[in-house]
Amino acid sequence: MLCPSCSQPLIVLELDNVEIDHCLGCGGVWLDAGELGLILHGRPDAAEAEWLSSSRPGVRRCPMCRAKMNLATLPKSGVEIDLCVRRHGMWLDKGELQQIIGAEAGDGRVGKLREVCAKIFGAEKS
């Protein structure tokens, strides 16, 4: 699979038993449908359909189906993501996964994930 941002090949990493696709070129992350919920809460997240309903057209293409993705803003974190209109998944630019995890900081599980993300992707910038 190729990066929707810089067209470099994506590599597969495992984050808390979830396989995610990471771009070494630009530092972005592809999450298949439901994987954000698995990472944050240990269960697939059905909110992706809700985010899609309040999204607007974007320019990037889904690395799975090549359809143009939409832009959606996640409510808790305020992070703008690229979301596949066919619900294959979402693209997060460099640092956005860490921002989303940071918005969930009240959960002990999330604190551990922040540490893992810092090791994999580098420390968050303030």
Backbone as a printed PyTorch tensor [residue, N CA C, xyz], in Angstrom:
tensor([[[  0.8520,  -1.1670,   0.0000],
         [  0.0000,   0.0000,   0.0000],
         [  0.9050,   1.2390,   0.0000]],

        [[  0.4990,   2.2640,  -0.7410],
         [  1.2810,   3.4900,  -0.8290],
         [  0.6600,   4.6040,   0.0050]],

        [[  1.5070,   5.4620,   0.5300],
         [  1.0940,   6.5880,   1.3570],
         [  0.2190,   7.5490,   0.5480]],

        [[ -0.9390,   7.9510,   1.0820],
         [ -1.7860,   8.9010,   0.3670],
         [ -1.2350,  10.3280,   0.3890]],

        [[ -0.2080,  10.5670,   1.1770],
         [  0.3700,  11.9030,   1.2700],
         [  1.6100,  12.0610,   0.3970]],

        [[  2.5610,  11.0860,   0.4830],
         [  3.8190,  11.2430,  -0.2540],
         [  4.1350,  10.0800,  -1.1990]],

        [[  3.2350,   9.1180,  -1.3210],
         [  3.3390,   7.9790,  -2.2510],
         [  4.4560,   6.9870,  -1.9330]],

        [[  5.0450,   7.0490,  -0.7370],
         [  6.0390,   6.0630,  -0.3250],
         [  5.3230,   4.7920,   0.1400]],

        [[  5.9820,   3.6400,   0.0720],
         [  5.3560,   2.4160,   0.5890],
         [  5.1460,   2.5170,   2.1030]],

        [[  4.0260,   2.0010,   2.5750],
         [  3.7250,   1.9750,   4.0020],
         [  4.2640,   0.6820,   4.5990]],

        [[  4.7580,   0.7690,   5.8320],
         [  5.2060,  -0.4270,   6.5390],
         [  4.1940,  -0.7500,   7.6310]],

        [[  4.1040,  -2.0070,   8.0010],
         [  3.1520,  -2.4380,   9.0180],
         [  3.8460,  -2.4570,  10.3780]],

        [[  3.2200,  -1.7950,  11.3480],
         [  3.6850,  -1.7930,  12.7310],
         [  2.5580,  -2.3240,  13.6010]],

        [[  2.9120,  -2.8640,  14.7460],
         [  1.8930,  -3.3200,  15.6780],
         [  1.8670,  -2.3850,  16.8710]],

        [[  0.7010,  -1.8220,  17.1540],
         [  0.5110,  -0.9270,  18.2890],
         [ -0.5900,  -1.5060,  19.1560]],

        [[ -0.2320,  -2.0060,  20.3210],
         [ -1.1890,  -2.5920,  21.2570],
         [ -2.0540,  -3.6580,  20.5820]],

        [[ -1.4050,  -4.5760,  19.8810],
         [ -2.0510,  -5.6920,  19.1800],
         [ -2.8980,  -5.2820,  17.9800]],

        [[ -2.7120,  -4.0720,  17.4870],
         [ -3.4140,  -3.6030,  16.2900],
         [ -2.3570,  -3.2900,  15.2340]],

        [[ -2.5160,  -3.8680,  14.0400],
         [ -1.5910,  -3.5860,  12.9490],
         [ -1.9660,  -2.2630,  12.2990]],

        [[ -1.0140,  -1.3370,  12.2800],
         [ -1.2290,  -0.0480,  11.6280],
         [ -0.2000,   0.1090,  10.5210]],

        [[ -0.5270,   0.9240,   9.5420],
         [  0.3710,   1.1680,   8.4200],
         [  1.0140,   2.5340,   8.6080]],

        [[  2.3430,   2.5680,   8.5600],
         [  3.0970,   3.7850,   8.8520],
         [  3.9750,   4.1540,   7.6670]],

        [[  4.0760,   5.4460,   7.3840],
         [  4.9360,   5.9320,   6.3090],
         [  6.2330,   6.4630,   6.9020]],

        [[  7.3450,   5.8800,   6.4890],
         [  8.6430,   6.3580,   6.9470],
         [  9.0200,   7.6750,   6.2740]],

        [[  8.3870,   7.9720,   5.1420],
         [  8.6840,   9.2080,   4.4140],
         [  8.1410,  10.4490,   5.1070]],

        [[  6.8480,  10.4760,   5.3790],
         [  6.2240,  11.6680,   5.9610],
         [  5.8000,  11.4720,   7.4120]],

        [[  5.8290,  10.2410,   7.8990],
         [  5.4830,   9.9810,   9.2970],
         [  4.0040,   9.7830,   9.5660]],

        [[  3.1850,   9.7380,   8.5240],
         [  1.7520,   9.5420,   8.6940],
         [  1.3880,   8.1000,   9.0120]],

        [[  0.1090,   7.8930,   9.3600],
         [ -0.3780,   6.5730,   9.7620],
         [ -1.7250,   6.3080,   9.0970]],

        [[ -1.8840,   5.1120,   8.5390],
         [ -3.1750,   4.6480,   8.0230],
         [ -3.7600,   3.6800,   9.0380]],

        [[ -5.0180,   3.9250,   9.4180],
         [ -5.7530,   3.0160,  10.2950],
         [ -6.9430,   2.4720,   9.5260]],

        [[ -7.0580,   1.1550,   9.4710],
         [ -8.2320,   0.5470,   8.8530],
         [ -9.4630,   0.8780,   9.7030]],

        [[-10.6420,   0.7280,   9.1100],
         [-11.8900,   1.0180,   9.8140],
         [-11.9310,   0.2680,  11.1480]],

        [[-12.2850,   0.9820,  12.2050],
         [-12.4220,   0.3910,  13.5280],
         [-11.1530,   0.3490,  14.3520]],

        [[ -9.9840,   0.5470,  13.7170],
         [ -8.7300,   0.4070,  14.4520],
         [ -8.4890,   1.5180,  15.4660]],

        [[ -8.9720,   2.7240,  15.2130],
         [ -8.7850,   3.7870,  16.2010],
         [ -9.4990,   3.4190,  17.4980]],

        [[-10.7040,   2.9130,  17.3970],
         [-11.4280,   2.4670,  18.5870],
         [-10.7160,   1.3320,  19.2970]],

        [[-10.1540,   0.3990,  18.5290],
         [ -9.3930,  -0.7010,  19.1340],
         [ -8.1890,  -0.1690,  19.9120]],

        [[ -7.4940,   0.8030,  19.3370],
         [ -6.3240,   1.3770,  19.9960],
         [ -6.7370,   2.1220,  21.2660]],

        [[ -7.7680,   2.9460,  21.1740],
         [ -8.1520,   3.7910,  22.3040],
         [ -8.9420,   3.0640,  23.3880]],

        [[ -9.8570,   2.1760,  22.9620],
         [-10.8100,   1.5980,  23.9160],
         [-10.8290,   0.0770,  23.9580]],

        [[-10.0540,  -0.5610,  23.0650],
         [-10.0500,  -2.0130,  23.0370],
         [-11.2250,  -2.6210,  22.3000]],

        [[-11.9970,  -1.7800,  21.5860],
         [-13.1280,  -2.2620,  20.7880],
         [-13.2730,  -1.3580,  19.5530]],

        [[-13.7820,  -1.9020,  18.4450],
         [-13.9500,  -1.0740,  17.2380],
         [-14.8650,   0.1170,  17.5240]],

        [[-14.5920,   1.2130,  16.8710],
         [-15.3480,   2.4490,  17.0790],
         [-16.3380,   2.6470,  15.9450]],

        [[-17.6000,   2.8090,  16.2750],
         [-18.6300,   3.0200,  15.2590],
         [-18.7810,   4.4900,  14.9070]],

        [[-18.0150,   5.3810,  15.5390],
         [-18.1510,   6.8160,  15.3100],
         [-17.6970,   7.2400,  13.9160]],

        [[-16.9780,   6.3650,  13.2040],
         [-16.4870,   6.7370,  11.8750],
         [-17.6260,   7.1300,  10.9390]],

        [[-18.7630,   6.4500,  11.0290],
         [-19.9170,   6.7980,  10.1960],
         [-20.4210,   8.1980,  10.5410]],

        [[-20.4240,   8.5300,  11.8380],
         [-20.8530,   9.8600,  12.2770],
         [-19.8910,  10.9370,  11.7700]],

        [[-18.5730,  10.6660,  11.8580],
         [-17.5840,  11.6290,  11.3880],
         [-17.7280,  11.8550,   9.8890]],

        [[-18.0210,  10.7830,   9.1480],
         [-18.1690,  10.8890,   7.7080],
         [-19.3670,  11.7650,   7.3450]],

        [[-20.4430,  11.6690,   8.1170],
         [-21.6440,  12.4540,   7.8180],
         [-21.4150,  13.9550,   7.9900]],

        [[-20.4310,  14.3410,   8.7980],
         [-20.1500,  15.7670,   8.9960],
         [-18.8490,  16.1910,   8.3070]],

        [[-18.4180,  15.4180,   7.3210],
         [-17.1430,  15.6980,   6.6480],
         [-17.3480,  16.5440,   5.3970]],

        [[-16.2170,  16.9600,   4.8270],
         [-16.2360,  17.7240,   3.5760],
         [-15.1850,  17.1450,   2.6320]],

        [[-15.3060,  17.3760,   1.3330],
         [-14.3750,  16.7760,   0.3750],
         [-12.9240,  17.1860,   0.6110]],

        [[-12.0340,  16.2140,   0.4490],
         [-10.5930,  16.4540,   0.5430],
         [ -9.9300,  16.1700,  -0.7840]],

        [[ -8.6040,  16.1260,  -0.8010],
         [ -7.8800,  15.8980,  -2.0550],
         [ -7.1200,  14.5710,  -2.0700]],

        [[ -6.8150,  14.0240,  -0.9090],
         [ -6.0660,  12.7710,  -0.8640],
         [ -6.9540,  11.5990,  -1.2560]],

        [[ -6.2810,  10.5310,  -1.7240],
         [ -7.0110,   9.3350,  -2.1360],
         [ -6.7540,   8.2000,  -1.1590]],

        [[ -7.7750,   7.3930,  -0.9340],
         [ -7.6670,   6.2330,  -0.0630],
         [ -6.6160,   5.2790,  -0.6390]],

        [[ -5.6830,   4.8000,   0.1870],
         [ -4.6720,   3.8800,  -0.3350],
         [ -5.2330,   2.5000,  -0.6780]],

        [[ -6.4560,   2.2090,  -0.2650],
         [ -7.0490,   0.9060,  -0.5690],
         [ -7.8890,   0.9380,  -1.8400]],

        [[ -8.7860,   1.9370,  -1.9730],
         [ -9.7080,   1.9510,  -3.1140],
         [ -9.4510,   3.0870,  -4.1000]],

        [[ -8.5480,   4.0160,  -3.7410],
         [ -8.1650,   5.1620,  -4.5690],
         [ -9.2620,   6.2200,  -4.7060]],

        [[-10.3840,   6.0830,  -4.0050],
         [-11.4220,   7.1260,  -4.0260],
         [-10.9230,   8.3290,  -3.2310]],

        [[-11.3620,   9.5230,  -3.6240],
         [-10.9930,  10.7100,  -2.8490],
         [-11.5860,  10.5980,  -1.4550]],

        [[-10.7810,  10.9750,  -0.4590],
         [-11.2410,  10.9220,   0.9190],
         [-11.8510,  12.2590,   1.3230]],

        [[-12.6020,  12.2340,   2.4020],
         [-13.1800,  13.4450,   2.9670],
         [-12.3880,  13.8640,   4.1890]],

        [[-12.4920,  15.1340,   4.5430],
         [-11.8580,  15.6650,   5.7410],
         [-12.8970,  15.7340,   6.8480]],

        [[-12.5380,  15.2500,   8.0120],
         [-13.4280,  15.2810,   9.1680],
         [-12.6130,  15.6990,  10.3840]],

        [[-13.2540,  16.4030,  11.3030],
         [-12.5890,  16.8320,  12.5280],
         [-13.1120,  15.9890,  13.6780]],

        [[-12.1980,  15.3590,  14.4020],
         [-12.6010,  14.5270,  15.5270],
         [-12.9860,  15.4150,  16.7060]],

        [[-14.1300,  15.1220,  17.3230],
         [-14.6690,  16.0110,  18.3480],
         [-13.7710,  16.2380,  19.5710]],

        [[-13.2510,  15.2090,  20.1910],
         [-12.4780,  15.3770,  21.4260],
         [-11.1430,  16.0640,  21.2110]],

        [[-10.4430,  15.6750,  20.1610],
         [ -9.0800,  16.1660,  19.9470],
         [ -9.0050,  17.3830,  19.0410]],

        [[-10.0100,  17.5710,  18.1830],
         [ -9.9630,  18.6480,  17.1990],
         [ -9.0470,  18.3530,  16.0280]],

        [[ -8.5330,  17.1180,  15.9380],
         [ -7.6270,  16.7220,  14.8640],
         [ -8.4340,  16.4950,  13.5830]],

        [[ -7.9330,  17.0710,  12.4810],
         [ -8.5690,  16.8740,  11.1810],
         [ -7.9530,  15.6500,  10.5160]],

        [[ -8.7890,  14.6980,  10.1360],
         [ -8.3280,  13.4520,   9.5200],
         [ -8.8690,  13.3410,   8.1050]],

        [[ -8.2300,  12.4860,   7.3140],
         [ -8.7310,  12.1190,   5.9930],
         [ -9.4560,  10.7970,   6.1620]],

        [[-10.7050,  10.7400,   5.7530],
         [-11.5580,   9.5860,   5.9910],
         [-12.0670,   9.0370,   4.6630]],

        [[-11.8600,   7.7350,   4.4360],
         [-12.3150,   7.1110,   3.1930],
         [-13.8440,   7.1370,   3.1260]],

        [[-14.3660,   7.6230,   2.0140],
         [-15.8220,   7.7040,   1.8450],
         [-16.4590,   6.3240,   1.7310]],

        [[-15.6540,   5.3240,   1.3980],
         [-16.1540,   3.9450,   1.3230],
         [-15.8870,   3.1770,   2.6110]],

        [[-15.4500,   3.9160,   3.6340],
         [-15.2540,   3.4060,   4.9920],
         [-14.1550,   2.3560,   5.1250]],

        [[-13.0990,   2.5090,   4.3300],
         [-11.9570,   1.6050,   4.4650],
         [-11.0940,   1.9750,   5.6670]],

        [[-11.0410,   3.2530,   6.0130],
         [-10.2170,   3.6810,   7.1240],
         [ -9.9400,   5.1610,   7.0920]],

        [[ -8.8440,   5.5520,   7.8020],
         [ -8.5050,   6.9680,   7.9180],
         [ -7.0010,   7.1820,   7.8410]],

        [[ -6.6370,   8.3680,   7.3590],
         [ -5.2450,   8.7720,   7.2960],
         [ -5.0050,   9.8410,   8.3540]],

        [[ -3.9220,   9.6650,   9.1180],
         [ -3.5100,  10.6250,  10.1280],
         [ -2.1170,  11.1230,   9.7760]],

        [[ -1.9570,  12.4290,   9.6820],
         [ -0.6430,  12.9980,   9.4150],
         [  0.2680,  12.8030,  10.6260]],

        [[  1.5450,  13.0530,  10.4400],
         [  2.5350,  12.8740,  11.4910],
         [  2.0970,  13.6050,  12.7690]],

        [[  2.1220,  12.8930,  13.8720],
         [  1.8010,  13.4620,  15.1720],
         [  0.3230,  13.4590,  15.5320]],

        [[ -0.5500,  13.2250,  14.5590],
         [ -1.9860,  13.2920,  14.8550],
         [ -2.4610,  12.1240,  15.7190]],

        [[ -1.9000,  10.9370,  15.5410],
         [ -2.2920,   9.8210,  16.3990],
         [ -1.9380,  10.1390,  17.8500]],

        [[ -0.7810,  10.7240,  18.0640],
         [ -0.3790,  11.1050,  19.4080],
         [ -1.3140,  12.1690,  19.9800]],

        [[ -1.7560,  13.1250,  19.1510],
         [ -2.6920,  14.1580,  19.6110],
         [ -4.0240,  13.5430,  20.0160]],

        [[ -4.4960,  12.5960,  19.2270],
         [ -5.7700,  11.9290,  19.5310],
         [ -5.6350,  11.1470,  20.8330]],

        [[ -4.5440,  10.4170,  20.9770],
         [ -4.3190,   9.6650,  22.2120],
         [ -4.2260,  10.6200,  23.4000]],

        [[ -3.5630,  11.7510,  23.2150],
         [ -3.4420,  12.7420,  24.2680],
         [ -4.7820,  13.2980,  24.7200]],

        [[ -5.7370,  13.4070,  23.8030],
         [ -7.0680,  13.9110,  24.1400],
         [ -7.8350,  12.9160,  25.0040]],

        [[ -7.3730,  11.6670,  25.0310],
         [ -8.0090,  10.6160,  25.8210],
         [ -7.2210,  10.3380,  27.0980]],

        [[ -6.4120,  11.2940,  27.5290],
         [ -5.4080,  11.0820,  28.5800],
         [ -5.9410,  10.6370,  29.9330]],

        [[ -7.2340,  10.6740,  30.1870],
         [ -7.7580,  10.2770,  31.4820],
         [ -7.6960,   8.7850,  31.7480]],

        [[ -7.4790,   7.9920,  30.7590],
         [ -7.4920,   6.5380,  30.8670],
         [ -6.0670,   6.0110,  31.0310]],

        [[ -5.8140,   5.1270,  31.9990],
         [ -4.4850,   4.5570,  32.2200],
         [ -3.9460,   3.8400,  31.0000]],

        [[ -4.8250,   3.1770,  30.2580],
         [ -4.4440,   2.4830,  29.0280],
         [ -3.8400,   3.4700,  28.0380]],

        [[ -4.4200,   4.6590,  27.9770],
         [ -3.9590,   5.6650,  27.0300],
         [ -2.5720,   6.1790,  27.4020]],

        [[ -2.2840,   6.2910,  28.7060],
         [ -0.9550,   6.7100,  29.1360],
         [  0.1160,   5.7680,  28.6280]],

        [[ -0.1650,   4.4810,  28.6820],
         [  0.7780,   3.4810,  28.1730],
         [  0.9430,   3.6240,  26.6590]],

        [[ -0.1590,   3.9020,  25.9680],
         [ -0.1030,   4.0720,  24.5170],
         [  0.7300,   5.2850,  24.1350]],

        [[  0.6410,   6.3490,  24.9320],
         [  1.4540,   7.5380,  24.6560],
         [  2.9340,   7.1850,  24.7150]],

        [[  3.3180,   6.3720,  25.6890],
         [  4.7120,   5.9520,  25.8130],
         [  5.1410,   5.1320,  24.6010]],

        [[  4.2820,   4.2110,  24.1740],
         [  4.5900,   3.3720,  23.0090],
         [  4.7160,   4.2390,  21.7600]],

        [[  3.8000,   5.1800,  21.5790],
         [  3.8600,   6.0780,  20.4150],
         [  5.1440,   6.8990,  20.4270]],

        [[  5.5460,   7.3720,  21.5890],
         [  6.7830,   8.1510,  21.6850],
         [  7.9790,   7.3170,  21.2430]],

        [[  7.9750,   6.0280,  21.5930],
         [  9.0750,   5.1490,  21.1930],
         [  9.0580,   4.8760,  19.6940]],

        [[  7.8600,   4.6910,  19.1370],
         [  7.7470,   4.3570,  17.7120],
         [  7.9170,   5.5910,  16.8340]],

        [[  7.1910,   6.6610,  17.1420],
         [  7.1160,   7.8280,  16.2530],
         [  7.9380,   9.0170,  16.7240]],

        [[  8.5130,   8.9440,  17.9150],
         [  9.2480,  10.0730,  18.4710],
         [  8.3770,  10.8210,  19.4620]],

        [[  8.9980,  11.6150,  20.3000],
         [  8.2660,  12.3440,  21.3370],
         [  7.3730,  13.4080,  20.7130]],

        [[  6.2520,  13.6800,  21.3920],
         [  5.3380,  14.7420,  20.9520],
         [  6.0360,  16.0870,  21.0590]],

        [[  5.7210,  16.9710,  20.1300],
         [  6.2460,  18.3240,  20.2020],
         [  5.1950,  19.1880,  20.8760]],

        [[  5.6480,  20.0500,  21.7700],
         [  4.7220,  20.9310,  22.4960],
         [  4.3170,  22.1110,  21.6600]]])
